[in-house]
Amino acid sequence: MKYLLPLFALVFLFSCSTQKTNSKYSKIEYEATPCFGSCPIFKMTINPDRTAIFEAEHFNFSKGFSKGEFDKPREGTFKGTIKEEDYNKLVALLDGLDVKNLNEKYGERNITDLPTSHLRINFADGTSKHVEDYGKKGTEKLAEVYKFFEDLRTNQQWSKVK
């Protein structure tokens, strides 16, 4: 009887740890392109183990707009591990999108100064989806995902590697 509690605890711990690595997403990538202004330009890639690469080009850390920003070197490449709570929220946001059934393109190109976002998802089943959104207003749920990625630039611990 005294061995049952430790046995159940051990089984519980192993079942929790295996769930974390069984993500249906094998890679999540978001890219934000320039606009005629100070839109952040970056690319972020997140793996199912929550490790991430943040490639910051321009306007990710500066306050306000300066035409000279483009004369400066790119801001750098950073590595980090997405907090578990944030990763779970991202997965929930993506699940709510029904990613596989999204359009491949959103946005009207009749305005020439808007940024484009690229959401690229690789699924564990070997399939992938690329959503291009000119103006970042494809759907309300997509806009929420874009905002989430933009927040990840500043609410995670990043270590500069280049």
Secondary structure, 3 states (H helix, E strand, C coil): CCCHHHHHHHHHHHHHHHHHHCCCEEEEEEEECCCCCCCCEEEEEECCCCEEEEEEEECCCCCCCCHHHHHCCCCEEEEEECCHHHHHHHHHHHHHHCHHHCCCEECCCCCCCCCEEEEEEEECCCCEEEEEEECCCCCHHHHHHHHHHHHHHHHCCCEECC
